[in-house]
């Protein structure tokens, strides 16, 4: 076969505060030929989650840190260009933990295995590739049908469990997880209030995402505005932000309400950051409320069930999502990821690789 060049971003040292391209080495290596039962994938789309910044740190977490010198871990979609297995023929569009590189040798695997590898495994060895479900856009596998969509599904429908008539508050509502979580709350019959920053995000959530009310944290007092919209308190607060936004949500939690802690992007996920701790945790006690944290792999045995339901809602035209798409080379991955921490993305942050 023609010797292709694989362009990779390898983690060179642990970032301090914001990750930069200087924390990586851009490497160019020959693309190996796949072995028996394997495929060669040309990576076309890279996806970004806030947790990825945490994977660059050297410390205990639910996922091991990316080893120095290894390709940065990341979920991606690509096309099979060489196949040595009938399970994934040439031309198949697949998704998996392919990392920040332009080509990867992979092997067929289950949905659960591919997602578990993305979250937990170090970016070494032969990754698992699975076909993107038919009848949905290929990028859906990176967001609404990927870890962010599954996180929204289990966090909202399993842990929060909103009931008809409940008031549900979602922070980071214009992000890939929050935007889906809010819609699922509405499917359950709840009234949804989103928190987002800027007129464009507020408009999308109101006009496309179907949120009943939206608070612009850049222009409004979140605590006061939430009280105006829900004077009796919110039954569910689904938090993706942490810090002062978490504090504002706790201040407005209803008696016997539920706070689901999904993420804390306000911290920047840096080892050096000192995250703001809410000063009103006693409110949880006074109001007999629940406060729950989770990661999506707590529900790994139900991934297939959740994916089927999400696919059904997509095909019915009920579930919508936004994508923030940038185009460039693999060297643009760091700047694209950092858009998440600057609050610039609307929906799932993606990089479409332009192959040279």
C-alpha positions as CSV (number, residue, x, y, z in Angstrom):
1,X,0.0,0.0,0.0
2,X,1.1,3.6,-0.5
3,X,2.9,4.9,2.6
4,X,0.7,7.6,4.1
5,X,1.9,10.1,6.7
6,X,0.1,10.2,10.0
7,X,0.2,13.6,11.6
8,X,-0.2,13.3,15.4
9,X,-0.3,15.6,18.4
10,X,1.6,14.0,21.3
11,X,1.5,15.3,24.9
12,X,5.0,16.6,25.7
13,X,4.5,17.9,29.2
14,X,1.6,18.7,31.7
15,X,0.0,22.1,30.9
16,X,-0.1,24.8,33.5
17,X,-3.5,26.5,33.5
18,X,-4.6,26.8,29.8
19,X,-3.2,24.2,27.5
20,X,-1.2,25.5,24.5
21,X,0.3,24.0,21.4
22,X,3.7,24.3,23.2
23,X,2.5,21.5,25.5
24,X,2.5,19.1,22.5
25,X,4.8,17.7,19.9
26,X,3.5,17.6,16.3
27,X,4.8,14.3,14.9
28,X,4.7,12.8,11.4
29,X,5.1,9.1,11.1
30,X,4.4,6.5,8.5
31,X,1.0,4.9,8.6
32,X,1.3,1.2,9.5
33,X,-0.6,-1.4,7.5
34,X,-3.4,-3.0,9.5
35,X,-3.0,-6.6,10.6
36,X,-5.5,-9.4,10.3
37,X,-8.9,-8.4,11.7
38,X,-8.0,-4.7,11.7
39,X,-8.7,-1.6,9.7
40,X,-7.0,1.6,8.8
41,X,-9.1,4.7,9.5
42,X,-8.6,8.1,8.1
43,X,-9.7,10.4,10.9
44,X,-12.1,13.2,9.6
45,X,-13.7,14.6,12.8
46,X,-12.3,15.3,16.2
47,X,-14.6,15.9,19.2
48,X,-13.8,17.9,22.3
49,X,-15.1,17.7,25.9
50,X,-14.1,19.8,29.0
51,X,-12.9,16.6,30.7
52,X,-10.1,16.3,28.2
53,X,-8.2,19.1,29.9
54,X,-8.3,17.1,33.1
55,X,-6.8,14.1,31.3
56,X,-3.7,16.1,30.8
57,X,-3.1,16.4,34.5
58,X,-1.1,13.9,36.5
59,X,-3.4,13.0,39.3
60,X,-6.0,10.5,40.4
61,X,-9.4,10.7,38.6
62,X,-12.0,8.4,37.0
63,X,-9.7,8.2,34.0
64,X,-5.9,7.7,33.9
65,X,-3.8,10.7,32.7
66,X,-2.6,10.7,29.1
67,X,0.9,9.4,29.3
68,X,3.6,11.9,28.3
69,X,4.8,11.1,24.8
70,X,1.5,9.5,23.7
71,X,-1.1,10.8,21.2
72,X,-3.7,12.9,23.0
73,X,-6.8,10.9,23.8
74,X,-10.0,11.9,22.0
75,X,-13.2,10.7,20.4
76,X,-13.3,10.9,16.6
77,X,-15.1,9.8,13.5
78,X,-13.4,8.6,10.3
79,X,-13.6,6.4,7.3
80,X,-12.2,3.0,6.8
81,X,-9.6,3.2,4.0
82,X,-8.0,-0.2,4.3
83,X,-9.8,-3.3,5.8
84,X,-8.7,-6.7,6.7
85,X,-12.0,-7.7,8.3
86,X,-15.5,-8.3,6.9
87,X,-17.0,-6.5,9.9
88,X,-15.8,-3.1,8.8
89,X,-15.5,-2.8,5.0
90,X,-13.7,-0.1,3.1
91,X,-15.9,3.0,3.1
92,X,-17.5,2.3,6.5
93,X,-17.9,5.4,8.7
94,X,-16.7,4.5,12.2
95,X,-16.2,6.2,15.6
96,X,-13.9,5.5,18.5
97,X,-11.1,6.7,20.7
98,X,-8.8,7.5,17.8
99,X,-7.0,10.4,19.4
100,X,-5.5,13.6,17.9
101,X,-4.1,12.2,14.7
102,X,-5.0,11.8,11.1
103,X,-4.9,8.0,10.7
104,X,-5.2,5.1,13.1
105,X,-5.2,1.3,13.0
106,X,-8.3,0.0,14.8
107,X,-10.3,-3.2,15.4
108,X,-14.0,-3.9,15.4
109,X,-15.7,-3.6,18.8
110,X,-19.0,-3.0,20.6
111,X,-20.6,0.3,21.4
112,X,-19.9,0.0,25.1
113,X,-16.3,-1.0,24.5
114,X,-15.6,2.0,22.3
115,X,-17.1,4.5,24.7
116,X,-15.4,2.9,27.7
117,X,-12.1,3.1,25.9
118,X,-12.7,6.8,25.1
119,X,-13.4,7.6,28.8
120,X,-11.1,5.3,30.7
121,X,-8.3,3.9,28.5
122,X,-4.9,5.4,27.8
123,X,-4.3,6.3,24.2
124,X,-2.1,3.3,23.5
125,X,-2.7,-0.1,21.8
126,X,-5.3,-0.8,19.1
127,X,-8.5,1.2,19.6
128,X,-12.0,-0.1,19.1
129,X,-14.0,1.2,16.1
130,X,-17.7,0.8,15.7
131,X,-20.0,1.9,12.8
132,X,-21.9,5.1,13.1
133,X,-25.7,4.3,13.4
134,X,-27.5,4.6,10.1
135,X,-30.0,7.3,9.4
136,X,-28.3,10.0,11.5
137,X,-25.5,12.5,10.7
138,X,-22.1,11.1,11.2
139,X,-21.1,13.8,13.7
140,X,-24.1,12.7,15.9
141,X,-21.8,9.9,17.1
142,X,-19.5,12.5,18.7
143,X,-22.2,14.4,20.6
144,X,-25.8,13.5,21.0
145,X,-25.1,9.8,20.6
146,X,-21.7,9.9,22.2
147,X,-20.6,10.4,25.8
148,X,-22.2,13.8,26.1
149,X,-25.6,12.6,25.0
150,X,-25.4,9.5,27.2
151,X,-24.4,11.7,30.1
152,X,-27.4,13.9,29.6
153,X,-29.7,10.9,29.3
154,X,-28.6,9.1,32.5
155,X,-28.0,12.3,34.5
156,X,-31.4,13.7,33.7
157,X,-33.7,10.7,33.3
158,X,-32.1,8.3,35.9
159,X,-30.7,10.6,38.6
160,X,-32.8,13.7,38.3
161,X,-36.0,11.8,37.3
162,X,-38.1,14.9,36.6
163,X,-41.9,14.5,36.8
164,X,-44.6,16.3,34.9
165,X,-45.0,19.8,36.3
166,X,-41.5,19.9,37.8
167,X,-39.3,23.0,37.2
168,X,-35.8,22.0,35.9
169,X,-32.9,24.4,35.8
170,X,-29.9,23.5,33.6
171,X,-26.6,25.4,33.7
172,X,-24.3,25.2,30.7
173,X,-27.5,24.8,28.8
174,X,-26.0,25.7,25.4
175,X,-23.3,23.0,25.7
176,X,-23.4,19.6,24.2
177,X,-24.7,17.9,27.4
178,X,-26.9,20.7,28.8
179,X,-28.8,21.3,25.6
180,X,-29.8,17.6,25.4
181,X,-30.5,17.3,29.2
182,X,-32.9,20.2,29.0
183,X,-34.8,18.6,26.1
184,X,-35.1,15.3,27.9
185,X,-36.6,17.1,30.9
186,X,-39.2,18.6,28.6
187,X,-39.9,15.1,27.2
188,X,-40.7,14.1,30.8
189,X,-43.2,16.9,31.1
190,X,-41.1,19.3,33.1
191,X,-40.8,23.1,32.6
192,X,-37.2,23.9,31.7
193,X,-35.0,26.9,32.5
194,X,-31.6,27.2,30.9
195,X,-28.6,29.2,31.9
196,X,-26.3,30.3,29.1
197,X,-24.1,33.2,28.1
198,X,-24.9,35.6,25.2
199,X,-27.8,36.4,22.9
200,X,-27.0,33.8,20.3
201,X,-27.1,31.0,22.8
202,X,-30.2,32.3,24.5
203,X,-31.9,32.6,21.1
204,X,-31.0,29.0,20.1
205,X,-32.2,27.5,23.4
206,X,-35.5,29.4,23.1
207,X,-36.2,29.0,19.4
208,X,-34.6,25.7,18.6
209,X,-33.9,23.8,21.8
210,X,-37.4,24.4,23.2
211,X,-36.4,25.7,26.6
212,X,-39.3,27.5,28.3
213,X,-37.1,30.2,29.7
214,X,-33.4,31.1,29.4
215,X,-31.2,33.2,31.7
216,X,-28.3,35.0,30.2
217,X,-25.6,34.9,32.9
218,X,-23.6,37.5,31.1
219,X,-26.4,40.1,31.4
220,X,-28.6,38.9,34.3
221,X,-28.2,38.1,38.0
222,X,-28.7,34.3,37.9
223,X,-29.8,33.9,41.5
224,X,-32.4,36.7,41.3
225,X,-33.6,35.8,37.9
226,X,-34.1,32.1,38.8
227,X,-36.2,33.2,41.8
228,X,-38.3,35.4,39.5
229,X,-38.9,32.5,37.1
230,X,-39.4,29.9,39.8
231,X,-40.6,31.6,43.1
232,X,-41.3,28.2,44.7
233,X,-37.9,26.9,43.8
234,X,-36.6,24.5,41.2
235,X,-37.3,20.8,41.6
236,X,-34.1,19.8,39.7
237,X,-30.9,21.7,39.2
238,X,-28.7,20.0,36.6
239,X,-25.3,21.6,36.9
240,X,-22.5,21.6,34.3
241,X,-20.6,24.6,35.6
242,X,-19.9,24.6,39.3
243,X,-18.7,27.7,41.2
244,X,-21.0,30.6,41.7
245,X,-23.5,29.2,39.2
246,X,-23.8,26.1,41.4
247,X,-24.2,28.4,44.4
248,X,-27.1,30.3,42.7
249,X,-28.8,27.0,41.8
250,X,-28.5,25.7,45.4
251,X,-30.0,29.0,46.7
252,X,-33.1,28.3,44.6
253,X,-33.5,24.6,45.1
254,X,-37.1,23.6,46.2
255,X,-38.0,21.6,49.3
256,X,-36.9,17.9,48.6
257,X,-35.4,19.0,45.3
258,X,-32.4,17.4,43.5
259,X,-29.1,18.8,42.5
260,X,-27.3,16.7,39.9
261,X,-23.6,17.6,39.5
262,X,-22.5,16.7,36.0
263,X,-19.5,19.0,35.5
264,X,-17.5,22.0,36.7
265,X,-16.2,23.8,33.7
266,X,-15.8,27.0,35.7
267,X,-12.7,25.4,37.3
268,X,-10.9,25.1,34.0
269,X,-10.0,21.5,35.0
270,X,-6.5,22.6,35.8
271,X,-4.5,21.3,38.7
272,X,-3.5,24.9,39.5
273,X,-7.0,26.2,39.6
274,X,-8.7,26.9,42.9
275,X,-12.4,26.4,42.2
276,X,-14.9,28.6,44.0
277,X,-16.7,26.5,46.6
278,X,-20.4,27.3,47.2
279,X,-20.9,28.9,50.6
280,X,-24.5,27.7,51.0
281,X,-24.3,24.0,51.1
282,X,-26.3,24.0,54.3
283,X,-29.3,24.9,52.1
284,X,-29.3,21.2,50.9
285,X,-29.8,20.2,54.5
286,X,-32.4,22.8,55.4
287,X,-34.5,21.9,52.3
288,X,-34.1,18.1,52.6
289,X,-32.6,18.1,49.1
290,X,-30.5,15.6,47.4
291,X,-27.1,16.3,45.8
292,X,-25.7,13.7,43.4
293,X,-22.5,13.4,41.4
294,X,-21.9,10.7,38.7
295,X,-19.9,9.8,35.6
296,X,-21.5,8.2,32.6
297,X,-19.8,4.8,33.0
298,X,-21.8,4.2,36.1
299,X,-24.5,3.1,33.5
300,X,-22.3,1.3,31.0
301,X,-24.6,-1.8,31.0
302,X,-27.4,0.5,29.7
303,X,-25.5,2.3,26.9
304,X,-27.3,0.4,24.2
305,X,-30.7,1.0,25.6
306,X,-30.0,4.7,25.9
307,X,-28.6,4.9,22.4
308,X,-31.7,3.3,20.9
309,X,-34.0,5.8,22.6
310,X,-31.8,8.7,21.5
311,X,-31.8,7.5,17.9
312,X,-35.6,7.1,17.9
313,X,-36.0,10.7,19.2
314,X,-33.6,11.9,16.5
315,X,-35.4,10.0,13.7
316,X,-38.8,11.4,15.0
317,X,-37.4,14.9,14.7
318,X,-38.0,15.6,18.4
319,X,-34.4,15.8,19.6
320,X,-32.2,18.5,18.2
321,X,-28.6,19.6,18.8
322,X,-26.1,22.2,17.8
323,X,-22.5,21.8,16.6
324,X,-19.7,24.3,16.7
325,X,-17.6,23.2,13.7
326,X,-14.1,24.4,12.9
327,X,-11.9,23.3,10.1
328,X,-8.1,22.8,10.1
329,X,-5.3,20.5,10.8
330,X,-4.6,18.3,13.8
331,X,-2.4,21.1,15.1
332,X,-5.5,23.2,15.6
333,X,-6.9,20.8,18.1
334,X,-5.7,22.6,21.2
335,X,-7.2,26.0,20.2
336,X,-10.4,24.3,19.3
337,X,-10.6,22.6,22.7
338,X,-9.9,25.9,24.5
339,X,-13.1,27.4,23.0
340,X,-15.0,25.3,25.5
341,X,-13.3,27.1,28.4
342,X,-13.8,30.5,26.8
343,X,-17.6,29.8,26.5
344,X,-17.4,30.3,22.7
345,X,-19.0,27.0,21.6
346,X,-22.7,26.5,20.9
347,X,-23.3,22.8,21.2
348,X,-20.7,20.1,20.5
349,X,-17.3,21.4,19.7
350,X,-15.9,19.7,16.6
351,X,-12.8,20.0,14.4
352,X,-13.1,18.8,10.8
353,X,-9.7,17.8,9.7
354,X,-8.5,19.1,6.4
355,X,-6.2,16.4,5.0
356,X,-3.1,17.5,3.1
